[in-house]
């Protein structure tokens, strides 16, 4: 896994917030290729009682890939693979330190999130991944974290 993928996974881990509910593995010994063989992934997810996962990998034909997925009943339920382009770390932006206890608000832009089944699956997975509880309303004054997913055509989603 490249340094860029490690930084991206660390940023998602930091953004997700709750360190008690998440595990971060960045060692080479956990080299997993879930589309080829999901058994290692299922074993690790069951061992650490995890229902959601992210796997980052870099291959010659498919550089800088990020795989989001779900485990249900000790088996891989679904996985979505994304190519990463133009990644900028959270540390590259000048901002005040925000505590990890502040949960992000998710915004989905684009009509594909309403009409495309592929985009709807992605939306559902991201809500599961970043959601902690349902809110009736948000206090705009205390708004600190927002994750915006923008659908650009059929095959591209921007994550900001």
Secondary structure by P-SEA (a helix, b strand, c coil): ccaaaaaaaaaaaaaacccccbbbbccccccccccccaaaaaaaaaaacccccccccccccccbbbbbbccccccccbbbbbbbcccccccccccccccccbbbbbbbbcccccccaaaaaaaaaaaaacccccccccccccccbbbbbbbccccccccc
